[in-house]
Amino acid sequence: MGSLNRNYHFNITRHRTLPSGCGLYSLRIYSVTESGISRYFPNIADTIFGKVNGWKSWPQITFLLKVIFGDKRAEIAEASESFVDSAPLILISVLDYEQIDKLPWELHEYFIPWSMYYEAGASAHNVLLEATARGLSGNIALITDKDAICSLLRLDNERFEPMFAVPVGK
């Protein structure tokens, strides 16, 4: 038996489960249930320390932070489609334009029209695939009153754009 080489070299690269135009991750996800609204954070290290480029060995630790208590599904239904008010889970995709501002100015016009909307669509697609795999139903409901959603989520409507709601249930 030969000697075992203990000089291992690992190139650990952490990725999120969705693609992102220019790696900006400009999409915020909110979950709405009977108990309230939570914001999804894809990595606690990014949240605490800002972007941690070069710290590739840090694990991706995701979490939900309850931001609003109480059943707000009827308010979501009023600002989107009436059928979402009875869904046990509603996911809301919101574009964060501050993330887009990190792009060099010459890329703004090119990336805003398509890549940010692609991210929102890809996230909804993943949710619908997972719902189907778990024997659940899902749909996409367009947001018809973006100001109402921003107000409910306590977001600046100049900086954020709610895209759609994805109700999931039986």
N, C-alpha and C positions, 0 to 999 in steps of 0.2 A: 504494500500500500504506500503510495507516494505521499509526500508532505502536502498538507492542506494549506493553500494560500490564504492567509488571514488578512491580507491587504485588500479588503473589499472596497469598491468604489460604487456608490449608489447615486444615481442622478434622480432624486425624488422631485417630482413635479406635481403640485396639487392643482386640480382643476375643479371648477364647478360643474354641475350636471347640465348646464345649458350653454350654448354658444353666446358670445356677445360681440357686437361690432366694436372693433379696436380694443377689446378687453375692458370696456368701460363699465359694464354691468350697471347700466342706467335704469334698470327696472327694480321697483320696489313691489313686494308682494304683501298683501294684507289678507288675513283669514278672518272671516266673520262667522260666528256661531251664535247660538242662543245666549251664551254667557258673555259675549262681547267681541271686541275686535283686537286682533294681535298683529304685530308687524313681524315678518320673517327676516331674520338676519342670517345671511349665508356663511359668515365666519366671524366669530367673536374676536379673533386677533385683529382683523381689519377694523372692527368697531372700536376696540380699545386703543390700538396703536396707530390707526390710520392704515394706509396700504403698506404691507410689510414685504415689499419686494426683496428677494434675496433670502428670505427666511423660509425656504421651501420645505424644510423639515417640520414646520409647524403644522399640526393637524387642522383640518377644516372642521371646526366645531360650530354647528348651526343651532339656532334657538329661536323661539317665539317669545316676544315681549308683549304682554297685555297692555294695550294703550288706551282702550276704552272699555268700560264695564257696561253690561246691560245689553238687551236684545235690540240690535239696530237693523235687523234684516228688512223690516218694513220700510225703513228709510232708504235702504239700498234699492229696494224694489221700486219705490217712487222715483228714484233717479235713474233707473234702468228699465227693466222689464218686470211686469207684475208677477210672473211665475217664480221669481227668485225668492220671494218672501217666505216660502215654506221649506226651502232647502236647508238641511242640517249644516251644510258648509258652503260658504261662498268665498271664492278667492278673487281678489281684486288686484289687477295689474296696473301700476302707476309708473309713468315715465318721470324720471328725475332729470330735469334739464341742466342742473348744476354739474352732473357727471359729464354731460355732453360738452360743457364749457371747458373741460380739460383737454379737448382736442385742439390741435393747431387751428387757427382761424380759417385757413383755406379748406379744411376738411368739413367744416360745419354744414355747408350747403349740400355736400355730397352725402354725408352720413345720416343726417337727421331724417330725411324723407323715407329711407327704406330700412336701414339696419336697426333702428330703435323699434320700429313697428314689427320687424321680424322677430326681435327678442320677445316681445309681448305675445306674438302668435305662437312662437316655439314653446313658451311656458304653458300656454293654454293647451297646446297639443299634448304636451307631456302629462298634464293633469288629466285630460280626457282619456289618454291611453292607460294611465294608472287606475282611473275609475273603472274603466271597462275590465281591466285585469282583475279587479276586486269585485266584479259583479254589480257595480254601481252605475248610475246614469249621470250624465253631465251634459252641459250645454254652454253656449256662449251668449251672453246678454250684453248688448252694447250699452254704454253709459250715455244716457240722453241729457242728463243735467250734471255736467262736470263740476260746476261751481258747488252744487249741493254735496257731491262726494268729497270734494276738497274741504269744504266746511266741516263735514262730519268727521273726516280723518285729521282735521286740524292742520291742513296743508295750504301753503300759499298757491293760489291758482295761477300765478304767473310763473312759478317754478316747477309745478307738477301738473301732469296731464293724466287723469284716470282714463284708461283705455277701454276696459270691459270687465264684466264680472263673470265668473265661472261657477255656477251653482252645481253642487255635487250631492247626490243622495240616492235613495232607492227608487 
